[in-house]
Structure formats: structure tokens, C-alpha cells
Amino acid sequence: MGLGNSFAVHDIDTNVQLGTRYLRYVLNNLSGNMVMATAAYNAPARARARQDSNLLEGSIYAETIPFSETRDYVQKVMANAAYYASTFGHGNISLKTRMGTIPPR
């Protein structure tokens, strides 16, 4: 990333740069699925493993995450994404639409 050896993770700009780079990496590895990427951001090894063999609503996927911390994280991130998109004039997309579906394995 070109940060060299002298970067500080407590620096806001560096932290944002590292976080967005990691989120892009996770999104790329999960076919751009925001619900799975959000789950993977909090618990990387489990998001794909929880994919069903059938198409699944994103809200059902999120609601059935067995770890309360990850489930709560996904629900809050997705709800906040819907709120901020609306607040900043990016359309009023329902949370259900924003969460979409989880493709089968």
C-alpha cells in the first residue's frame, strides 16, 4: 500500500486507508455481497462457510448468524448504510432491498 515501515495505525487517515482497503479485499472475495462482506469484516473465516446451498434472503442470513457480536455488527452496519445513503441523497432504498440475497455456494 506504500505506507512503509513508519505508519501508525492510530492515525485516522492511515486507519481509514487500511480499513477501506481491507473492505475492498473482502468485497472482491465475496462477489461484492455487502451482507457477507460485513460479516466477513468482523469474522473473516465464517462468512462464506455459512453460505447455504440455496439462495437466501440477506436478512435471514444476518438474523441466523450464530455469534451475537457478528450478528449485531452486520445488522447495525446494514441499517446505518441505509440511513446514511438516504441522509446523503443516495436514494431511499429499503433495508430489505439493500440486504438483497445471499447466492448459493
C-alpha positions as CSV (number, residue, x, y, z in Angstrom):
1,M,0.0,0.0,0.0
2,G,3.0,2.2,0.1
3,L,2.8,3.0,3.8
4,G,6.4,1.9,4.5
5,N,7.5,0.9,8.0
6,S,6.7,4.2,9.7
7,F,2.9,4.2,9.7
8,A,0.8,4.5,12.8
9,V,-2.5,2.5,13.0
10,H,-3.8,5.1,15.5
11,D,-3.5,7.8,12.8
12,I,-7.0,8.5,11.4
13,D,-6.0,8.7,7.8
14,T,-3.9,5.5,8.0
15,N,-6.7,3.7,9.8
16,V,-9.3,4.7,7.2
17,Q,-7.0,3.7,4.4
18,L,-6.3,0.3,5.9
19,G,-10.0,-0.3,6.7
20,T,-11.2,0.6,3.2
21,R,-8.5,-1.5,1.6
22,Y,-9.5,-4.5,3.7
23,L,-13.2,-3.9,3.0
24,R,-12.5,-3.8,-0.8
25,Y,-10.5,-7.1,-0.5
26,V,-13.4,-8.8,1.4
27,L,-15.9,-7.5,-1.1
28,N,-13.9,-8.7,-4.0
29,N,-13.6,-12.2,-2.4
30,L,-17.3,-12.4,-1.8
31,S,-18.6,-11.3,-5.2
32,G,-19.5,-7.8,-3.9
33,N,-22.1,-9.1,-1.5
34,M,-22.4,-6.4,1.2
35,V,-24.0,-8.6,3.9
36,M,-21.4,-11.3,3.6
37,A,-18.6,-8.8,3.4
38,T,-19.9,-7.1,6.5
39,A,-20.0,-10.4,8.3
40,A,-16.5,-11.3,7.0
41,Y,-15.1,-8.0,8.1
42,N,-16.0,-8.9,11.7
43,A,-15.4,-12.7,11.4
44,P,-13.4,-13.5,8.2
45,A,-13.3,-17.2,8.2
46,R,-17.0,-17.8,8.8
47,A,-18.9,-15.7,6.2
48,R,-18.5,-18.0,3.2
49,A,-18.8,-21.1,5.4
50,R,-22.4,-20.0,6.4
51,Q,-23.5,-19.7,2.7
52,D,-26.4,-22.1,2.1
53,S,-26.7,-24.4,-0.9
54,N,-29.9,-22.4,-1.8
55,L,-30.5,-18.7,-2.4
56,L,-31.2,-17.0,0.9
57,E,-32.5,-13.5,1.8
58,G,-29.8,-11.4,3.3
59,S,-31.9,-10.5,6.3
60,I,-32.4,-14.2,7.1
61,Y,-28.6,-14.8,6.6
62,A,-27.9,-12.0,9.1
63,E,-30.5,-13.0,11.6
64,T,-29.2,-16.6,11.8
65,I,-25.6,-15.7,12.3
66,P,-24.8,-17.9,15.4
67,F,-22.5,-15.4,17.1
68,S,-24.3,-12.4,18.7
69,E,-21.4,-10.0,18.2
70,T,-21.2,-10.6,14.5
71,R,-25.0,-10.8,14.0
72,D,-25.3,-7.4,15.9
73,Y,-22.5,-5.9,13.9
74,V,-24.0,-6.9,10.5
75,Q,-27.4,-5.6,11.5
76,K,-26.1,-2.3,12.7
77,V,-23.8,-1.7,9.7
78,M,-26.5,-2.5,7.2
79,A,-29.1,-0.3,9.0
80,N,-26.6,2.5,9.2
81,A,-25.7,2.1,5.5
82,A,-29.4,2.5,4.6
83,Y,-29.8,5.5,6.9
84,Y,-26.6,7.3,5.6
85,A,-27.5,6.6,2.0
86,S,-30.9,8.3,2.5
87,T,-29.4,11.1,4.5
88,F,-26.8,11.9,1.9
89,G,-29.2,11.8,-1.0
90,H,-28.3,8.4,-2.5
91,G,-31.8,7.2,-2.6
92,N,-34.2,5.8,-0.1
93,I,-33.6,2.1,-0.5
94,S,-35.3,-0.2,2.0
95,L,-33.2,-2.2,4.3
96,K,-34.6,-5.4,2.8
97,T,-33.6,-4.3,-0.7
98,R,-30.2,-3.2,0.5
99,M,-29.5,-6.6,2.1
100,G,-30.6,-8.4,-1.0
101,T,-29.9,-12.1,-1.3
102,I,-27.1,-14.4,-0.5
103,P,-26.1,-16.5,-3.5
104,P,-25.9,-20.3,-3.1
105,R,-22.4,-21.9,-2.7
